[in-house]
Each structure stands twice: as C-alpha cells, then as structure tokens.
C-alpha cells in the first residue's frame, strides 16, 4: 500500500509541475490554454502538489546546497567557489514567487468552494514561502506582490516591504491558518494531493503552529516581548509538532522529478563526488562519538596508515589488502566501491618520522572549509575534476540513490522545535524545562536517522550531556540540521553560534548573512530595488557591492551585534 501511495504522489507531483507554467500563463494572459487549468474552475487539489512539492525541493536544495557550505556541513572540491568561499552573484527568487502565484490561485478557489482545509494549507504555505524569502534576502515585495492581474504600476512593479512588516505578515498568515484548520472539515480533501500529511487536518495545524514557534524565535532579538508572548501562547495550546512522525517532510522516492539532489547517476556522479563532509562537522561528530556520522558519511576509499618502518616518506602507489599495486596511484570511484564491497581494503602508508607534514589517517576524513585548492587536500594524488579524492570521505551510500526511507526534504521537525523550546526555556520563558526539551530534541534527531537505539550511550558522552548553556543547545541544533542547513544559518545569524570561521580562500574573514538581490529585480524593477537597498546596513565586509552584498545586514540583524 505504501508503494502505491508513493506512486500516486509522484504522479501527482509530475502533473502539478506540468501545469505550473500553464497556470502562470493564464494569470498573465487573456487567452486560455486548453491544456492547463482554468483559474475560474480549477480544483485546489490539482494545484496543491505544484506548491507543496517544489517548495520542499527548493528548501532542501538550499539547505543541502550552498548553505550547507556556509554552515560547514559540507564542502566541495570541484566547482567550489560559491559553496566554499561564498562567491555569490545575483540570487533569483523567481521560483519562490512562482509558487506563491499558484498558492494564491489555490487559496482563491478554496474560498469560492468554502474549503477551509485548502485555505489553511494555502495560508500556511504563504507564511512559509514569504518567510523563506525574507529570511534569505531581507526586504521584498509582500503587500503589493501577486497582484499583477489587478492592474496599476504599483502591482506591475511592486514596492519592497520592510523586513519587519513581512515578518509581521508571516505571523499573521500563520495565525490565520491555525484558525482555519480549527474550523475545517474533510470537505474536498484529496489525500493524494497533500504530499506532506495526506489530508490530515490536525497535522497541518501542528505544522502551522510550529512555523509560528520558528518565526517568534526568529524575531526574538528585535521584538522580544511579541516573540515571548506569541511563543508561550503556542506552547500553551499544546498544538505543535512533538514527535518525528509529525515532521513536515517530502519523501524522495527516486522516480520522476522526485530524485534526491546528490543522486549519483544523474551526471555520472560528478556532483556526488565533488560533495564532501566538512571537517568542522566531522570533528564535532567524532569528538562526541555521534552515531549519525556513519549514517551521513562514508569511510575513505583509501586510508592513510602511519608506518615508521617505511623507507620512503609516502607510498607512491596504493595497497590492496596490504600489497603494493605497482603503477596504480588511484582507482575510479565506482571501481573502489565495487572492490570494497567485495571485501578488499585499500591503504597508503606514510612514515610519520620523515614525512614532515600533516596527514589525516582517520577512517572518516572531512574537507576543511575554504581551502585554496580543496581537491589536493590530504595528499590526493589525483587533484582536479577527473577522479575523486580517495583520501577524503564522500557522503554515505544512501546519498548515491535517488530516494530511500531516510531521504526526505524536511521543512520543519520535532527536533528543531524542541531545540527552540530549550533555548526559550533557557531565556526564562514559560515553555517547560530546558533540559527535557534538549534531550527530546537529540532523541528525535537520532530517530530521524535510524539510530535512536544509541540514544542512552550518546547522551553519556562528554559534551552531549546537558550543561545548561546556549552554546551547547545551538551546537547540537546545528548538527541536527544536517540537510536543513538554512535553519542553522538563520540561527547562527541571530546568535553567532556555533562559532564558525571561514577558510583562507573566503572572500571575507566572516561568514555571509544574506542573499544578493536577483537580476530580474535589478533589470525590471530597478526603482523599487534601489529603494530597498537603503534599508540594508553596509558593514566593513560589504565590499564593492556595498548595500547589496552578502555581508550587508538586514533589519533583523541591525543593532543586535550578531553574528559579528
């Protein structure tokens, strides 16, 4: 039955994405496309997958992509400048506003049909998407956005709302969603159309309230009174995500467009081979014997072995089961995978007394952040793009696949919420006990990655047992945000935790704090774009881009002293 439901989801996503362009065209042109959805008669269930699917995929692509590089979850050793060094150009938000147009159509049709559930879904996704936009860019079109069919220059060239206004609107939208779900019944619900919860009204209400918890904490440095009272009210209601079964996720099954972004076969494995665990995260996981490390990262194909008896500084060639393979400095990735699966062990030896350099001889080796020549790290004999670095770990085998039980785009989770409540409790807010929330958060994260049976052992490790500090809460929350690094970035911006430093190739000596505005706005909405720049605070790191720099501060960070 589960397989059948997954197939239904895939087919629904594919149909929704195919109709996305048609819907957008019909909203902006008088002619009707007979192959698309008619805005006057469209069924909200046919629009819903075209919002939910791409929204989750876009969010994952950021949190598993360049933002994972910023937060030092991963690094790349090929085509790495944007990922490792934050060398960013204009960042477009076109896809996000495209989703909002479809979302508005879903809401409008749901109002006509008086389907409260679908209205609630649309308001939840409106809050999620607009929240994501302002989180990444700062000021953005909000009040006048999505009204191009109403006429007038204000709508064709919308003004940018201040980030404070957008956050207030996001909170209002989510509160409205919660109210709609409280009134909703099962009228019109199609389980297959709801890619997150299968039409479960109670789960959507928990999702909307959990997003409220996220955004109340997001504004806590700028508006602490509103943040505290709002968050305490949600917790008092008891309606929020409390266990991993209620996480807002999109499963990756490996079919159609439903393929995990690092899937090996899509480009002969080039992107997969280039993506490596970052040493910063590996060091943290190793220091605490974290059971998630072996789930996320593979052992190196060829491990360095310290050998004081070696007559040379290092082996010139690799060893297979201890025997020198004369003339062979490396194998291809797939050859290594096949040989290791057959039980063979590959090593290279070095003499620690004569080598005179530094070699990482661990089974799992990360790539340090921001290296000048990352493909050469750890004495790789094949630097460049052709072969992988045999002496640095790749991601675990599950990430070679297009889908699987552990591969999910996670929009928000019980682990995130519990870490947030632990922080709130540490602040003295009336949300329960900080230690209880912290320990639940770790348990939930281990459960998400299939290692919950190691919880007791892990909690006994030095640095993991609760010590009552914000530093520890944020550090473990950062670890648990693996594949969802955007939330770690947003937390780091407002707290400066965990303490992260860029590598030597970074354009600036501090991590970035926002996205640059996209070329569409610069070219087509220049006056309002220029006005929006005035609200950004130039910092000593802004550089030649001045206001519109990834190191300029938005309203959320101005005056807080964070993250630097």
N, C-alpha and C positions, 0 to 999 in steps of 0.2 A: 504493500500500500504506500509506504514512504517513497519508493521509487516512482510510482505512478504520480504521486503529488509533485515530486521534483520535476518530472517531465512536464506536467501541467504548468509549473512555474516557469520553466524555460520557454515553453511555447508562448506563454502569456507575455513574458518579457520581450521576446522577439517581436510579437505583434505590436506591443506598445511602442517599442523603439521605431518600428517601421512607420507607425502612424504619427510619430512625434513631429517630423518635418511637415507632414500634411496638415496637422493641427495648427502649427505656427503659420503656415502659408495662408490658411483660411482666416486666421485672425488679422492678417495684414492686407489681404486682397479681397476684392469683391467677388471674384469668380470662385465657384465651389469646385473642389476636387472630388470627383465621384469615387475615387479610391481611398479617400480619407474619411475622417469623422466629421460629421456636420455639427458645428457648435450649437445649433439650435435643438438638436435631438440626441446628442452624444450621451451614451450611458457612462456614468462616472466610473463604473467597474472596468471599462475599456481604457480609461485614461490613467487609472491608478498605477498600473505596473510601469507605465512610461515615466512616472515620477519616482516611485519607490526604488526601482531597480537602478537607474542611473545615479540617483542621489547617493545611494550606498556605495556604488562603484567609484564615483568621483571622490567620495570621502576617503575610501580605502586607498585610492591611487595617490592621494596626498600623504596620508599617514604612513603608507608603506613605501612612498617615493621620496622626493627631496626633503620632506620634513623629517623623515627618519634619518636623513643625513645630518640635518641641523641638530637634532636631538641625540646624535651619536648612537643610534641603534644600529645603523648600517653605514657602510662606505662603499664607494665604487673604485675599481682600479682601471676602468676604461670609460671614456666619455664622462668624466667625473667632475668637471668644473662646477656645474650647478649643484650637484649633490653634496660634494665635499667642501667646496670653497665658497658657496653662496653667490656665485657669479650669475646673477639673475637678470634677465631682461624683463620687458613688459609681461605681466601675467594677466591673461584674459579671464573674465568672469562670464563670458558668453554662455557657456553650458549651464551655469547655475541660473541665469535669468531665463534661459530657455525652459528649464524645469519649472520655474515659477510661472511662466505663461501657461503651461499645461496644468499646473496645480490650480491656477485661478479658474481655468475652464472647468476643472473637476469640482471646485467649490461652487461655482455659479450654477452648474447643472444640478448639484446636490441640493441647493437652496430651492430651485424650481420644483424638484421632486420631493422636497421636505425629508431628505435622508440625512438625519442628524449624524450618523456614524461617519459618512463620507465627508460631511462638513468638518467634523472633528479631525479626521485624517488630514484634510487639506490645510486646516489651521495649524496642526502640529508640524507638517512639512514646511509650511510657510515660515514658522518660527525657526525650525532647524536650518533651512536654507539661508534665510536672511541673516540668522545668527552666524552661520559659517562665513558668509560674505563679509560682514563687518569684522569678524574675528581676524580674517586674513588681510583685508585691505584698509579698513578704517571707515571713513565717510563713504557713503554710496547712495545711489538712488533708492529711496524707500517709499516715501509718501506719494510721489508722482510716478513711481515705476509701474509698469504693466498696464498703462492706460493709453497706449498709443492709438487705440481704435476710437478713443473718445474725442480726438482732435485737439488742436491747440499746440503751440510751440512748447508750453511747459511740459506736455506729455511726450512730445516727439523728442525733445532734448531735456530730459528730466534733471532737476537740480539734485545735488547730493545732500542728503540729510546728515546732520552731525551724528557721530557715532553714539553719543548719549541718547539721542532721540531713537535711533534704531534699536538699541538695547531695550529701551522702554517699550517700544513697539513689539519686539520679540516676546518680552514677558507678558504683555497684554494679549498677544495672539495665543500664546500657550495657555494662559488662564482661560481664555475663551474656549479653547479646545477641550480643556478639562471639563468645563461646564457642559459642552455639547455631548461629550461621552457620558456624562451623568444622566442626560436626558434620552440618550439613544436607545433604539431597539434594533432588532435584526432586519429591519425593513431594507430590502435591496442589497443586503450583504452577499458578496461572492467570495467564498473562502480562497479560491484560486487566484483572485485578483490582488489579495493582500499578501505581498511577498514577505512581510515581516511576521505577522501574527495570525494569518489565516482567518481574519474576520473576528478576532476575539476583542470585544469592546473593552473589557477590564484591563487587558494587556496594553491597549493603546492609551488608556487613561493613565496607567502607571508610566508609560513612556513619556507622555506629555509632562507629567509632574516631575519626572526625573530630569527632563531638559530644563525645567524651572530651577531645580536644585543646581544644575550646572551653571545656569546664567545668573542666578543670585550670587553664587560664589565668584563668578567672573567679574561682577561689578563691585565686589566687596571692598576693594581699596578705594574706590571713588565714591561709593554711596553705601557706607556700612550699615546705616540704620535700615534702609529699604532691604538690603541684602539679608540682614539678620531676621527681620520680622517675616519676610517672604519665605525664607528657607525654613524657619521654625514652623510656619503655618503648614507647609507641605509635609514636613515630618510629622506634625501633629495629626494630620489627616490619615496617616498610615498608608496612603496610596502612592507608592513609588516602587521602583524595581528593587527587590530584596534578595533575589537569587538568580543564578546564571540562566535558569530556564526561561526567565522573562527578559533577558537581554534583547535589545533591538538589533537584529542581525539579518544579513542576507547570505544565504548559503551559496557556496561556489561548487557546482556540480560537475563542471568541466565540459558542458555542452553548449552549443550556440555561442552567444556572447557572454555566457556565464563561466568565464575562464579566469582563474587566478592570474594576476598581472605578471608574476615571475615564471609562469609556466614554461618549461624548457623547450618544447618542440616548436613554439611559435616563431622563433627566429634562429633555429639551430642552436639554441642555448646561449647565444652571445650575451643577452641581457642577464640571464641567470648567472652565468659565470662571472660577470662583472660585479655582481652584488655580493658584498661580503659583510659579515658581522663586524661591528666597530669594536675596537679593543676596549674602549671605555665601558661598554656594556658587558663584554666578555669578562673583564677584570672584576666588575661588580658581581656577576653571577658566580665566578669561580671563588671569590672571597667568601661567599656565603653558602657554597655547595648547593646552588639553586638547581632544583630538579628540572626546571624549564629549559636549561641550557642545552641539554641533549635533544630536546624536542625541537628547538629552534635552529640549532647549528650542527653541522656535520664535523666529524674529525677530519684533519688534514689528509689529503691523499698520500702525502709522503712526509713522514715525521722526521725531524732532526733528532739525532742521537748523539749525546756527548760521549766521546771515545778518546781518553787520554793516550791510548796506545797507537792512535793513528799517526802514520809517518808524514802525512801531509796535513795542511791546515783544514781542508774540507775534502770530502769525496767529490771527484769530478762527475761521477755518474751515480745514478740511483741504485739502490739494492732491492732485490726482490727476495723475500724470505731470507735476508741476510747475505745473499750472494750479489756481488757487483755485476751490473748489467753493462758490460763494456760498450761504449758508444751511445748509450741511452741516457740523456740528461732529464727526460720527462716523457710522460705519456699524454695522450689526449684525455680530456675529461671522461668521455664515455669508456675509453679503454681502462682507465683507473677504476671506474665504477664497476665494470664487469669483472675485472681481476680481483678487486677487493671483495665483491660479492661471492667469488669463488673461494675465498679464504686466504688469499695472498696478502702479505704485509710488505709495504714499501717504506724504505728509510733512506736517509743520507746521514753519514757520520761527519762530525767535526771534532777537532781537538781543542778543547777549551783552554789548554795551556799555551797554544801557539796561534790560535785564530786571531785574537786581539780585538774582536768586535762583539756585537750583541746578536744573539740568535734566540728566537723563541722556540723552545723544543716541547711545548705543550701539545697535547692531542687536539685541542681546540684553540685556534690562533685567530685573533681578530686583527683588523687593519686599523692602525692608529688614524685619528682624524686629520684631515687636511694635509696630507703628505705632498711634497713636490712631485715625486714620481712614485705613486702608490703601487704600480704594477711590479716594481723592483723590490718591494718590501720582503724582508726575511730571506734575502739572498736568492730570490727567484731566478732560476737560470733561463727563463723564457719571458722576459718583460715584453709588454705590448699587448696587442689585441688578439693575437692568433691563438695562443694557448692560455689556459687558466694558470693562476699562481698555485702550484702544487703544495706550497708551504704555508698557505693561509686557508682557513676554513671557508667553505661555502655554506649556504643555508642548508638546512636539513632536507632529506629526500622528499618530504611531503610538499615542499615548495617547488619541486620539479613537476608536480602534477597540475592538471587544470582544475581539479576540485578534490574534495575529501571532507571527512567529518569535522576536521579541525580548521578548515579554511573558510572563514566567514568574515564578511565585512561587518564590523561591529560599530554601530552608531553610538551606542551608549551601553554601559554594562553595570551589573550589580557591584562589580569590583570598583569601578570608578566612583559610583555613588557612595559606597562605604568608605573609601578613602576620603572623599569630600566631607562626609559627615564626621570622620575622625578629625579632620582639620577644623571643622566648625566647632566640635566639642572642645578641642584644644584652645579655641578662641573664647571659650566660656559660653557658647550659645546652647540653648536648651534643645539638644538633639540626641541625648543619650551619652554613653560612655565612650571616650576616645579609644581606649584600648580594645574594647569589644568591636567597634567599627573597624579598626585597623586589622585586627585578626580575622574578621569576617572577609575583609577585602582580599587579603592574601589567600585565604581558603578558596574564595570564589575564582580568583585568577588561576590558581593551580587546577581547579576543576575545569575551567575553560580549556586547559591544555592537557587534560587527561592524566595529571599526576597528583590528584588530590589525596591519594593514599600515602603520600610522603609529607603530608602537612605537619604532623607532630614532630618529625625529625627536623624538618626545615625550620620550624619555629624555635627550635632549641639552639640554632646556630647563632654565633656571635654576630651582632649587627642586625639580626632579624627580630629577636625577642624585643617586645615593645619597650622603648626607653623614654617615651613621653615627649619626644622632640618633633618639631615640624620638619626638620631636616630628614628624619627617618621616614616619616609619612610620605613626603614628596619623593624621596628616593625610591621607595618601594612602589609608589604610584607610577613613577617614570618607568620602572621595569615592567610593570603590569600593562603599560600602554603599548607594548610591542604590537605592531601592525596598525596601531591607532596613535601614532606619534604626534598628530596635530594637537591632541588634548594635552600631551606632555609639554609641547611648545607653548600653548596658551597658559598652562600652569607656571612654567618657568618664567614667562614674561612678567607675571604679576608677583612672583615670589623670589625669583633668582635662584630657585632650587630645582633639581640638584645643581651643584656648582660645575659648570662646563666651560672649557676653554677651547677656542678654535685652534686648528693646527697651523703650521708655518706657511702654508700656501693660501690661507684665508685672505680675502681682500681687506678685511678689517680685523683688529685684535679682539673683537667681541662678536657674539652671535647676532644675527639679524632679528628684527622684531615685526616685520610686516611684508606684504607683497607690494611690488610696484604696480601702479595702475596700468591697465591694458591699452594697447594701441587703438582699439576701437573707440574708447572714450577720448583719447588724445586727439584722434583724427576727426571724429564725428560729433563730439560733444565738448569741444575744447573750452568754451567759456565756463561751463559748469565744472569741468575738470580743473581749470586754473583756480577757480574759487575754492574748490575743495583742498587744493594744496596749501592754502593759507592756514588751514586748521592743523597741519602737520608741523611738529616741532623739529627743527633742524638740530642735530646733535653733532658732537665733534667727529662722529664717524660717518656722517651722511654722505660726504664726498661730493663729486661733481654733479650728482643727480639732485643734490640739495633736498628740497622738501620731499620729492617723490623718490625717496631712497628706501631700501630695505632696512636702513638704520635710523630712519626718522620715526619719531614717536607719535602715535595716535592719542586721542583724548584719553583712552583707557589707561595709558601709562604716564601721561604728562603729570608731573608733580608728585609722583609716587616714589621716585628714587629707584624704581625697579625697571628692568632686571640689572641694569648697570647705570 
